[in-house]
């Protein structure tokens, strides 16, 4: 049985996703018109995307959940 993903808001610019023993972090990195959401699996950068909903999808894929 797969475990349900659990989202936690740390701050307005930092979220974590936990699913089983996997933990992925989303961080908003403000750089003016080039701002983005960075998705990290531990210390490893998975991807950088401009939209929060895109970052959520990347995080779900990184944990093996369906986006």
WOJOBEL-V915984 format. One record per residue. N is the residue number from 0. RES is the residue in three letters. PHI is phi in radians with two decimals (* if undefined). D_LAST is the distance of its C-alpha to the last C-alpha in whole Angstrom. Layout:
BEGIN
N RES PHI D_LAST
N RES PHI D_LAST
END
This chain:
BEGIN
0 UNK * 17
1 UNK -1.45 14
2 UNK -1.50 14
3 UNK -1.29 12
4 UNK -1.13 11
5 UNK -2.08 13
6 UNK -1.67 13
7 UNK -2.30 17
8 UNK -1.59 18
9 UNK -1.42 21
10 UNK -2.50 23
11 UNK -1.20 22
12 UNK -2.10 21
13 UNK -2.59 19
14 UNK -2.22 16
15 UNK -2.21 15
16 UNK -2.15 12
17 UNK -2.09 14
18 UNK -2.53 13
19 UNK 1.14 16
20 UNK -1.67 18
21 UNK -1.67 15
22 UNK -2.38 16
23 UNK -2.15 14
24 UNK -1.99 16
25 UNK -2.05 15
26 UNK -2.23 18
27 UNK -1.49 20
28 UNK -2.01 23
29 UNK -1.41 25
30 UNK -2.48 27
31 UNK 1.12 28
32 UNK -1.28 27
33 UNK -1.87 25
34 UNK -1.16 23
35 UNK -2.75 19
36 UNK -1.74 17
37 UNK -1.80 17
38 UNK -1.91 14
39 UNK -2.06 16
40 UNK -1.84 16
41 UNK 1.22 20
42 UNK -1.63 22
43 UNK -1.56 20
44 UNK -1.25 19
45 UNK -1.52 15
46 UNK -2.92 15
47 UNK -2.16 17
48 UNK -2.40 15
49 UNK -1.36 17
50 UNK -1.96 15
51 UNK -1.06 13
52 UNK -1.13 10
53 UNK -1.13 10
54 UNK -1.10 10
55 UNK -1.07 8
56 UNK -1.09 5
57 UNK -1.09 8
58 UNK -1.11 8
59 UNK -1.08 6
60 UNK -1.11 6
61 UNK -1.13 10
62 UNK -1.65 10
63 UNK 1.53 9
64 UNK -1.49 6
65 UNK -1.37 4
66 UNK -1.36 0
END
